[in-house]
């Protein structure tokens, strides 16, 4: 198994087709791809034959919070091939993403949301749950918050940037606003 990372625009067509297949398995009818404004990268876990076993997207944007602008990244579209689930592949890829983002000098913090039952999965990869924290996605005109009725979301984070005030994000309402394509990365 090997981890590969590509800028989304540079993902080879054969790998892009496999990622689209995995995403269609997990989220039938959803639109593939990410907003180019979020500088998407695709991380893949591939087997020795080059088949994509798991994939995820890393999205990036500046986030203004508590009087400061942070260089934020987030995980999106984390998926493992249905025939390979339960073998630790997704966790391995998520841990690799956390390591890569922690080593990236252009990332101050990592923020993303997930369904509540998935919190232990992300915590096992080293992310920290932020109890009471709410991400507000979408746009200011069309917001979508993780505490919206019917959502069962939790916010997770990592703070690799020197001087990032982790305490400022605990129990906070954070205006992420990634747009209408990746409404809540």
N, C-alpha and C positions, 0 to 999 in steps of 0.2 A: 504494500500500500504506500502511496505517496500523496503528499499534499501539493497542489498546484494553485497558483494565484494569477489571475489575469485582470487587467482592466476590462470591464464588461464589453467595451467596444472592440477589444482585441481577442475575445474568446473565440477559438477556432470553431468553425461551423459544426463539426462532428461532436464537439463537447457541448456546444450551445444546444444542439438538438437533444442530447441526453438530459441536460438540465431542464429543458422545457418538458420533457417526458416525466421526469421526477416530480416537477411542480404540478403537472396536470394530474398525476396520481394522487398527490396530497390535497390539491385544491382544484377540483374539476371546475372548469368554466372561468377560472381566473385568468387575468391578462399576464403574460410572461414579460419579464424585463423590468427595468427600474429607470427612474427619472435621471437623465444624464446630468442634470444640475447637482445631483448628490454624489458625483464622482464615484459611481458604483464599481466595485471590484467583485469578482466571483472567486470564491475559494472552493476547491474540489478535493475530495478524497477519491483517488482512483486506484483500482486494483492493478495487478501486474499486466493485465491485458489492455489496460487503458479505459476500462469501463468506469463510469462515474458511479460511485457507491453512495456518496453523500455530497451535498452542495449547500452553500449559503452565500449570501451577499453581504458585503460591507459597504455601508453608505456613510457619507461624510457631509458635514455642513457646520458652519459657525452657529453657536447657540448663545444668545444673550440671556444671562441669568444672574440675579443678585448683583447687578451693577458691573458685571464683567462679561466679556465675550470669550467663550471657550471653543476650542476646536474639537467638535464632537464627532464620534463615529457610532454606528449602531449595526447590529446584526439584523438581517431580514431573510425571509424565505429559507429557513433552515429545514432541510429535508434529507431523509435517508431513503434509498430504494426500498420499497415495501418488502422485497424478498430478503433484504439484508438487515432488517430492523432487529433490535434486541442483542446485537453483537458488539455494541460499544463504538461503532463507526461514527455516529453522529456526535457523541461525546468527544471522541478524538478530534474531529474536525472543529468543534466549538472551542476546545482547549487550544488548538493550533491558532484559531482566530484571535483568541484572547492574548496569546503570546505574541503574535504578529502586531496587534494593535498596541500592546504594552511597549514594544520595541520601536514603534513609529514615533519619531520626535514631533510629528505634525498632529498628534492626537493627545489632547489633554484629558478627555474623559470618554467613556463608552456608556451609552444609555440605550436601552431598548425595553420593549414590553413583551410579555408572553402570557399565555393562558396559565392560570394558577397551578394546575396540575404539573406543569413543566418546570416550575421553580427549582425543585431539587436537581433536575437534569442540568440546569445552567449553574447552579451553585456548585455542583460537582466539578464543573470546568473552571471554577474560580471566581465566578461573578457573585456580587453581593446584592441581595434583595433590599430594596429601599421601601420599608413599610410606610404607607401613607403618601408616597410620592405619586404624582399624577403627571403623565406626559400628555400634552395637548398637541395633537397632530393636525393634519389637514392644512388649512390656511386660516388667517384671522377671520376671513369672511365665511369660511365653511369649516369650523373647527371640529375635531373628533378627539375626545378625551378618553383616556383609559378608564375613567370612572363613569363613563356614559351608561345609562340604563341598559341592562342586558349584557354588558361586558363583564367578564371575569378575568381581568388582566392584573398583572403585577409588573412593577418596574424593577429592572436589574441594572447594575452599573459596575464599572471598574474605573479606577482613577489613576492612570499611569503618569499623567502629566505632573511635573514638578510644580508645586504651589497650587494645585487644584484643591479648592476648599470642599472636601467631601461632605462636611457637615451642612453646607449650604444647600445640598440636594436632598437631604433627609426630610421627609414629610412635606416636600415642596410641590408646587404646581409649576411645571416647566413648559414653557412655550417652545416646542420643538419645531412646529410648522414645516414639515418636509414637503408639503404640496399635496396635490390631489392624486398623484400616481402612487406614491409610497406613503399613504396617509398616516400610518403608524408604523414606522419601521420597527 
